[in-house]
């Protein structure tokens, strides 16, 4: 196992948070559409999928798989912001669809900005600019940025 105890505890907290957020968003969508007078939106029904696919599953994989590098603070913040923007954009699109408006400029902005933050996070992690190197036993929390 390459992950230090401190990093593992942090990943467990983040993974648990994503699981709870996934459940909350799913319940929110169900309750919102219950009071929407039989008007439904695909984006509202499946807003929880973004949190599950991009939040819970990757962090669960970081816990389960033996890896040398865990994402650093900047990488994690950019990635989490991307997940939040996808989820908020999906909820926004669902509300707009249920209300009956067809303007989608704001929804497109949410998706584009989320993609930018995902790209930055993946770039930072891939090029080794922001991560915790778990192979260095003396200093597990040092970042390269």
Residue pairs with C-beta under 8 A, 6 or more apart in sequence:
1 66
2 66
2 67
2 68
2 134
2 135
3 11
3 62
3 63
3 67
3 70
3 134
4 132
4 134
4 140
4 141
6 140
6 141
7 70
7 132
7 134
7 140
7 141
8 63
11 59
11 62
11 63
11 70
12 63
14 59
14 76
15 56
15 59
15 60
15 63
18 51
18 52
18 55
18 56
18 59
19 56
21 51
21 55
22 48
22 51
22 52
22 55
22 56
23 48
25 47
25 48
25 51
25 87
25 91
26 48
28 47
28 91
29 44
29 45
29 46
29 47
29 48
29 91
29 94
32 44
32 94
32 95
32 98
33 39
33 40
33 41
33 44
33 45
33 98
36 98
39 97
39 98
39 100
40 98
41 93
41 94
41 95
41 97
41 98
42 94
42 97
43 90
43 91
43 93
43 94
43 97
44 90
44 91
44 93
44 94
44 95
44 97
44 98
45 94
46 90
47 87
47 90
47 91
47 94
48 87
50 83
50 86
50 87
50 90
51 83
51 87
54 79
54 82
54 83
54 86
54 118
55 80
55 83
58 79
62 70
62 71
67 134
68 133
68 134
68 135
69 125
69 128
69 131
69 132
69 133
69 134
70 131
70 132
70 134
71 79
71 121
71 125
71 130
71 131
71 132
72 124
72 130
72 131
72 132
72 143
72 144
72 145
73 130
73 143
74 124
74 129
74 130
74 143
74 145
75 121
75 124
75 125
75 130
75 131
76 121
78 117
78 118
78 120
78 121
78 124
79 117
79 118
79 121
81 114
81 117
82 114
82 115
82 117
82 118
82 121
83 114
85 110
85 111
85 113
85 114
85 117
86 110
86 111
86 114
88 110
89 106
89 107
89 110
89 111
89 114
92 106
92 107
92 110
93 104
93 107
93 110
96 102
96 103
96 104
96 106
96 107
123 129
124 130
124 131
124 145
125 131
128 144
129 144
129 145
130 143
130 144
130 145
131 143
131 144
132 140
132 141
132 142
132 143
133 140
133 142
133 144
134 140
136 142
